Amino acid sequence: MYKIGDVVKGKITGTQKYGIFVAIDNEYTGLIHISEISNAFVKNIEDYISADKKIEAKVIEVDEQNKHLKLSIKDFNSNDEFNNSKKGFKSLKNNLQHWMDEKLAEINGK
């Protein structure tokens, strides 16, 4: 039914550290892996999206047997919420020191 390159609409049903789960229709589900959210570094998926939102994504792999799609929203213009806020390495530059401080505090037991 679906093929690679198709653009699908769905509803976000949940998030995990590794990706976003999407209900496409009554048969198909989808997953947007964390690496397919943005070209920028994504530390926390929930900074980008929350459950129950509608989203458009591009199909990058189809598993007909399990009725599952692997999806991407990288460089996808209709998802401005994802693409406008975190471009390039700016978010990495702006957050790197904070993340290092957090990790050092964790290592030192603070």
C-alpha positions in Angstrom: 0.0 0.0 0.0 2.8 2.5 0.9 6.1 2.9 -0.9 9.4 4.6 -0.1 9.2 8.3 -0.8 5.5 8.6 0.0 4.4 11.4 2.4 2.0 10.1 5.0 0.0 11.9 7.7 -0.4 10.4 11.1 -0.9 11.0 14.8 1.9 10.8 17.4 1.0 8.1 19.9 4.1 8.2 22.0 7.8 8.9 22.4 10.8 7.0 23.7 14.5 8.0 23.9 15.1 6.5 20.5 12.1 7.7 18.5 8.5 8.8 17.9 5.7 6.4 17.4 3.0 7.3 14.8 -0.4 5.8 14.0 -0.8 6.1 10.3 -4.2 4.5 9.7 -6.2 1.5 10.9 -3.5 -0.9 9.7 -0.1 0.8 9.7 2.1 2.1 12.4 5.3 4.1 12.0 8.5 5.0 13.8 10.6 8.1 13.4 14.0 7.2 14.7 15.8 9.9 16.6 18.3 10.2 13.8 15.5 11.0 11.4 14.1 13.9 13.3 16.6 16.7 12.5 20.0 17.3 10.9 20.9 18.9 14.2 21.8 17.0 17.4 18.7 15.8 19.2 19.2 15.2 22.9 15.6 15.0 24.0 12.8 14.1 21.6 10.2 15.7 23.8 11.9 19.1 23.2 10.6 18.7 19.6 7.1 17.0 20.0 4.5 15.6 22.3 2.0 12.9 22.0 -1.4 13.4 20.3 -0.1 15.8 17.6 -0.6 15.3 13.9 2.5 15.0 11.8 3.5 14.5 8.2 6.5 12.3 7.4 8.3 10.7 4.5 8.4 6.9 4.2 12.0 5.6 4.1 11.3 1.9 4.6 8.2 -0.4 4.4 7.6 -3.6 6.3 4.5 -5.0 4.7 4.4 -8.2 6.8 4.2 -6.2 10.1 2.4 -3.2 8.5 5.1 -0.9 9.9 6.7 2.1 8.3 10.1 3.7 9.1 9.6 7.4 8.7 11.7 10.6 8.4 10.9 14.3 9.1 14.4 15.5 8.3 14.3 18.5 5.9 10.5 18.2 5.7 9.1 21.7 5.4 5.6 21.1 6.6 6.8 20.2 10.1 8.0 23.7 11.0 8.0 23.0 14.7 10.8 20.5 14.1 12.8 22.2 11.4 12.8 25.9 12.4 14.0 25.6 16.0 17.1 23.4 15.8 19.2 24.0 12.7 22.8 23.1 12.1 25.2 22.9 15.0 23.9 26.0 16.8 22.0 24.0 19.4 25.1 21.9 20.1 27.2 25.1 20.5 24.7 26.7 22.8 24.2 23.6 25.0 27.5 21.9 25.1 28.9 23.5 28.2 25.7 22.9 30.1 25.7 19.2 29.1 29.3 18.9 30.1 28.6 20.5 33.5 25.6 18.1 34.0 27.7 15.1 33.2 30.6 16.1 35.4 28.2 16.7 38.3 26.7 13.3 37.7 30.1 11.7 37.6 31.2 13.5 40.8 28.0 12.5 42.6 26.6 15.9 43.0 
